[in-house]
Amino acid sequence: MMKTEELKLVVEWDKTFPKSDKVDHKKVTFINRYGITLAADMYTPKNAEGKLPAIAVSGPFGAVKEQCSGLYAQTMAERGYLTIAFDPSFTGESGGQPRYMASPDINTEDFMAAVDFLSIQENVDADQIGIIGICGWGGMALNTAALDTRIKATIASTMYDMTRVNANGYFDSEDSEEARFAKKQDMNALRTEEYKKGEYSRAGGCLPLPVPEDAPFFVKDYSEYYKGRCYHARSLNSNEGWNSLGCQSFMNQPILTYSNEIRSAVLIMHGDKAHSYYFGKDAYEAMIKDSKYTENKELLTIPGAVHTDLYDNLKVIPFDKMQQFLKENGVG
């Protein structure tokens, strides 16, 4: 029988957003099929009765559940959903060694394990489960939707395709065999060096504030979120970043290959001023290309929004639209 690890979970409220008086909150744990115990915050509408529609939320890539995934989860709970925001394997309060690693396979399994957990809760309607993935977890959510037929609806917010950005660089500026080979050489030289030393290095998180004036806008945008208004001590991006080789396997494991076979509903939402907009736009186009299941697929472009506006800007995140989309597609 699968056995969960006993995790040391923080008891006090340490989120980067205020606690709502409209929901009940508690910490929960669940296990994935790799035997890793995941930590999550569960949000339940106060005085809720009967079986509720449920949503699992994760992201962004390198964030923790105390940041924007928790904000999404709490807000959707205020709207009548039982929600969990979870830390992926190897990060935050979740288990897994070594720390600060990422895996297209294990992280997809994390989402599926969240659906496992929600499916057996006594106060959850197992036929009304959705998932929300933010930033790099938007791509992971699409991959999960292509695998898990229990999911009725998926929302990918300000998404990244982590396989594409690792293989091709930002804006596909390193999309060549030569560039990829050079990156692989550097990574594998580091593997040898670190194995010899017997310790892992960290790749570095966001730039400290103030960010140099000549830095690209999206670099400033990230730092202002992670190092500034939503700093968190357990967040990779707020501190020393990923394991230096934490994302190596993404380079040749594309996760969106079968997205056009997703039968359940998918909403991809992205700001048109986000540096990452091309990820969401291209993912949507690939999802509907040669697909028989386009009627319940939607791309929502939000005018004027930058990448992190969909992290924590409550005036920009379209919660009304999200709720409407979920209800129209069997979740809520």
VENUR-V743848 format. One record per backbone hydrogen bond with DSSP energy under -1.0 kcal/mol. NH is the residue of the N-H (numbers start at 1). CO is the residue of the C=O. Records with the same first field share a line. If there is no record, write none. Layout:
NH = CO ; CO
This chain:
16 = 66
24 = 44
26 = 42
28 = 40
30 = 38
32 = 36
35 = 32
38 = 30
40 = 28
41 = 85
42 = 26
43 = 83
44 = 24
46 = 22
48 = 45
52 = 123
54 = 128
55 = 82
56 = 130
57 = 84
58 = 132
63 = 60
67 = 64
71 = 67
72 = 68
73 = 69
74 = 70
75 = 71
76 = 72
77 = 73
78 = 74
80 = 77
81 = 76
82 = 53
83 = 43
84 = 55
85 = 41
86 = 57
87 = 39
90 = 95
91 = 88
94 = 91
95 = 37
100 = 90
102 = 246
107 = 103
109 = 105
110 = 106
111 = 107
112 = 108
113 = 109
114 = 110
115 = 111
116 = 112
117 = 113
118 = 114
119 = 115
121 = 118
124 = 121
125 = 52
128 = 125
130 = 54
131 = 153
132 = 56
133 = 155
134 = 58
135 = 157
137 = 134
138 = 135
140 = 136
141 = 137
142 = 138
143 = 139
144 = 140
145 = 141
146 = 142
147 = 144
148 = 144
151 = 148
152 = 129
154 = 265
155 = 131
156 = 267
157 = 133
158 = 269
160 = 135
165 = 161
166 = 162
167 = 163
168 = 164
169 = 165
172 = 169
173 = 170
174 = 168
175 = 172
176 = 174
180 = 176
181 = 177
182 = 178
183 = 179
184 = 180
185 = 181
186 = 182
187 = 183
188 = 184
189 = 185
190 = 186
191 = 187
192 = 188
193 = 189
194 = 190
195 = 191
196 = 192
197 = 193
198 = 194
199 = 194
203 = 242
204 = 240
205 = 239
206 = 237
215 = 212
220 = 216
221 = 217
222 = 218
223 = 219
224 = 220
225 = 221
226 = 222
227 = 223
229 = 224
230 = 225
231 = 228
235 = 232
237 = 62
239 = 236
241 = 236
243 = 100
244 = 201
246 = 243
248 = 245
250 = 247
251 = 248
253 = 250
259 = 256
261 = 258
262 = 259
265 = 152
266 = 296
267 = 154
268 = 298
269 = 156
270 = 300
272 = 302
273 = 305
274 = 271
277 = 274
279 = 276
280 = 276
281 = 277
282 = 278
283 = 279
284 = 280
285 = 281
286 = 282
287 = 283
288 = 284
289 = 285
291 = 288
297 = 294
298 = 266
300 = 268
302 = 270
305 = 302
310 = 307
311 = 308
312 = 308
313 = 309
314 = 312
316 = 313
317 = 313
319 = 317
322 = 318
323 = 319
324 = 320
325 = 321
326 = 322
327 = 323
328 = 324
330 = 327
331 = 326
